Amino acid sequence: MKTRAAIAWEAGKPLEIDDIDLDGPRAGEVLVEIRATGVCHTDEFTRSGNDPEGQFPAILGHEGAGVVVDVGAGVKSVRPGDHVIPLYTPECRECKSCTSRKTNLCTAIRATQGRGVMPDGTSRFARGGTMLHHYMGCSTFANHTVLPEIAVAKIREDAPFDKVCYIGCGVTTGIGAVINTAKVEPGASVVVFGLGGIGLNVIQGARLAGAAQIVGVDRNPTRRAMAERFGMTHFVNSAEVQGDLVPYLVSLTDGGADYSFECVGNVELMRQALECCHRGWGVSVIVGVAGAGQEIRTRPFQLVTGRVWKGTAFGGARGRTDVPKIVDWYMDGRIRIDELITHTLPHREINHAFDLMHRGESIRTVLTY
């Protein structure tokens, strides 16, 4: 079939909107019509060429929502007409990782997903005879995409596509980092580095968890008002702090934060996030993705004295199990999404969405088809 997509032909170049060829679903696969997709910093990370796993040409996008159009042989969990969210972190419920219950990092299709192809080693996308790679197993920058059955979460039909698509990455990553990975408890102190799309969701996750002190750290003062609406109790403009930021935060949190979250992907901030944690029990969670080849470092003393450094992917959420619950939270008013979607544009304006991101004018831009 023919469909419309934004093609990343090479790193660092604008995306090209064009018609492409899409093969139908094979055994164990699902054809989805994407109705809305968010434009995430991870998409830009790959488009820029900084992603060591980046494949070109490709159909990027991983934060979407849509409707099942067709299914391949053997598919049982969804059927045509079902509303779904694609999952870049699948949940097969059978691999060692899934059955361990210790991680959400399903390994069933990891190898082929990293190569930009379907589990059988081939792509469903092409243009003019040229194969186009899948992206994070999702490729939501196409109006239609094909995914493995284990990489779609069935959701309720009354949820608006242009809002819940954000649950496909940013919302789940931020809230999940607090609830699933850090397991923040009521009364805790929390420091959040970076008040963008992920950081604001960390803040509302900390509010949900009952944190008593929620400190937001950002160089952009325009983020303050939004963060306060989502539960931030203290704002720190790191550009205005005199001297070292770490002791300032330690003092502000009475000896150090119980939990900290780095949501930017900056290795220096990752170090500061760890070192502002409380001696003996502080936990720092890395949420942001750093550039290729970058490394984190700190003095061993920081860890020997009881601080813990952790990482999280997709907020520790098990996609097919947890994503429908988070959609329910939104629909029931427990979490907020609408204010975080600062721009809604037609799919053809996708490059403008990246421009808004670069200028710091958007928290999340959603594209509709």
ABEGO torsion letter per residue (X at the ends): XBBBBBBBABBGBBBBBBBBBBBBBBBGBBBBBBABBBBBAAAAAAAAGABAABBOBBBBEABBBBBBABBBBGBAABBBGBBBBBBABBBAGABAAAAAGABABBAAAAAAAAAGBBAAGBBABBBGGBBBBBBGGAGAABABBBBBAAABBBBBAABBAAAAAAAABAAAAAAAAAAAAAGBBBGBBBBBBEABAAAAAAAAAAAAAGBABBBBBBABAAAAAAAAAAGBABBBBAAABBEBAAAAAAAAAGGEBABBBBAAGBAAAAAAAAAABBBGABBBBBABBBBBGBBBBBBAAAAAAGBBBBBBBGGGBBAAAAAAAAAAAAAAGABBAAAABABBBBAAAAAAAAAAAAAGABABBBBBX
